[in-house]
Amino acid sequence: MKKIFVATLSAIVAFGCGEAEENQAIVEEKMAFEYPTTEKVEHTDDYFGQEVSDPYRWLENDTSAETGAWVKAQNEVTFNYLASIPYREKIEARYTELFNYPKLSSPFKAGEYYFFYKNDGLQNQSVIYFQKGLDGTPEVFIDPNAVSADGTVSIGLIGFSSDYKYVAYSRSEAGSDWQEIRVMEVATKKEMDDRLEWVKFSGADWYQDGFFYSRYPAPEEGTELSAANSFHSVYYHKLGDAQENDVLVYKDEEHPKMYHFVGVSEDDEYLFLYKSTGTDGYECHYKKLSEDGWSFTPLFTGFEYKSSVVDHYEGKFYVQTNIDAPKYKLVAIDPANPAKENWEAIIPESNNLLEGTSTAGGKLYANYLENATNRVYQYNYAGEMEREIELPGPGSAGGFSGRREDKTIFYSYTSFTYPNTIFKYDIESGASELFHKTELQFNPDDYESKQVFYKSKDGTEVSMFIVHKKGLELDGNNPTLLYGYGGFNVSLTPYFSASNIILLENGGVYAMPNLRGGGEYGEEWHKAGMLHNKQNVFDDFIAAAEFLIAEGYTSKGKLAISGGSNGGLLVGACMTQRPELFQVALPAVGVMDMLRYHKFTVGWGWVPEYGSSDEEEHFANLLSYSPLHNLQEGVAYPATMVTTGDHDDRVVPAHSFKFAATLQEKHTGDNPVLIRIETDAGHGAGKPTSKIIEEQADKWAFMFHNMGVLDLYPDPEL
């Protein structure tokens, strides 16, 4: 066992002679605790002649009694530590107050009904409502909170039938990626008998009296949350049939590690099949639904590019593509003459990223990213720009989607200091009207956000958003959270977080850089941070930290880094490469074992992004930054709280288990290095409000406490 000592600080206030004289003495108490013993079992793998030890391999067995006992012991230490932080409960109370506001999604039209999601404030899951017309009375359609007492069942609508009589919905338990598809009759809210199991990464695309969906074969019992998933296949389910009678539409017998998705054109004429080896490029094939059989015609082959059909209109496919356009363009393709030389340019590539193209009311909506903030333009199908949609300011906007006959659509807008707000948009006039404004227990006018640019290690200019209270003194003493992701073509844009108010209202700084590997500046920016270029992502993040320190926003002793999933990898890599630069590290559900990530669930899908240790050309690169394999004996690492969920079947918890065990073994110094393992929780999606509040309160308490902050939200003077 390894002992550490944690300083618990408390303030004692004395009053004398009826005056407001205050004498504060700081009492330091040493609380000793021991990390649980983690047994080392010798195991060595040979990678192209190089032996790599993996003594905690046994923690990969997530269903074993030994792993269960280890989880229980680790959580006991972690939660006892968190409970000892004097202001932890005050943080939870304040965050509960901040989080307790109505949260609405943009309404979406389905026949004569409008549907929307709403959370009254502290409900564990958002409730799905519907109403007849915009002036109708909202009525509960599905309440997930009535399904499970602890709020761990999440539900989402995934597809309406062409006549809007039925809707398919997905149901997931404990945050798992596994879903069950069920069907409801809209008008009566009657649940049908249909039950489709072992569904993952799928919608429900209706055609005639059923729908297309994608699923895996049933896994072996006991391996549901860890075994590699193979043969993602497309089926057609006829309403009322048992699942075993579903028609197999497409299965690739020769390539078991492949994703397959389908979509039906709005006019019900075409079925589009997308094939992908992972999370990067993909193929597109199509068939006429009026023709018998399931034979598809290739439209785009190979996995280097990303081309998706936005619409089928007047005999042409409208396709958003990055072929010869790293920042994307929209082209029209005649399926009878699909060669590239016959493509018609509708929206040419520009200097800004065309993040997405959607359709509604016979119009096209082009959503661009300009320096990681959205700009939205309305086009007609001839490619003529009709107007720019005026947004409240630089921020993030989404929606702008509907059916061809719609006259009105909805969109949402948010920024760091602008809570998510919904607008109603009139397609003919272009007028936007406020539909729902969020009211919170804070004053956004007290805060400011800015975008700065800094140089990375190789001289590349990187953008970063910085948020703080107005009038903040740049004295290097401000608690700062640096958050990043940097991968999978994901763009980080301004967003509102009630949780971040905890940091900001206590004099803190929130910083979010747009690292290479993300999609903010197009495919070239993405490629500059993937495969053998992955170190650029870590260099960008480290340079962001150095910029914040050099500019006086913070200091090493007041700097925390945070990220989840691929962002957890980012934190793990940076804290092992520059442990002295950060005071606190918060890696969440991270990919920590870069040599074995592809052997679990859908990890094989990340090989296009990272490369695989099965290939000699990638092994050395992966080993060079793998967080698990770069922890060194005798190094003083930042105060670290690893977080994961026991039902995470995206990035299996073994990553975090093995990393935490190794960190506890090798770390020296007084900084605590703990792991917080949430039960009945997965990768993040569908997490109930109660668990979100508890986890965020623990995060902020751990961060502030290990920065030496003595008190937060002090009690009023008596």
HUSUL-V748701 format. One line per field, one symbol per residue. psi: psi as a letter, one per 40 degrees, with the letter a starting at -180 (. if undefined). A space follows every 10 residues. Layout:
psi = ???
This chain:
psi = ihiihhhhhi hhhiiifeif hhhhhhhhhh hhiiiihhhh hhhhihgfeh hhigefddee geeidddddd dddddddddd dddehdeddd ddddddddeg ihhiihiihg beihiiihhd ceidiiihii ihideihiih dhhddedhde fehihihehi ideedihiii hihfeiehih hiiihddefh hiehhhifhh giahhihbfa iiiiiiihii heededihhi fhihihhhhe iideeihhdh hgdegdgiih iiihidefdi hhhhhieafb iiihiiihee iiifhihhdh iifdihhihd ihhfeihhhh iehfgdeiih ihhhedgeid eeihhdhiia eihgdihiii feiihhhihh ffiihhihii eeehhdihhh idahahiibf iaideidhii iiiiadehih ihihhhddde hhhhdhhhhi fihdeeiiii hihihadeeh hhihhhhiii ehhgeeehhh hhhicgifeh hhihihhddd ddddefeihh hhigiidaed fadddddefi beeddddddd dddddddddd eedaidefhi iiiibddddd dddddddgde eidihghhfi gdgeeedeei bfddeedddd iieehdeddd ddddehddee hihehhiihh hhiiiefhfc gieddddddd ddddddiiie hihihhhhif ibedhehidd dddddddddd dddddeeehd iifiiii.
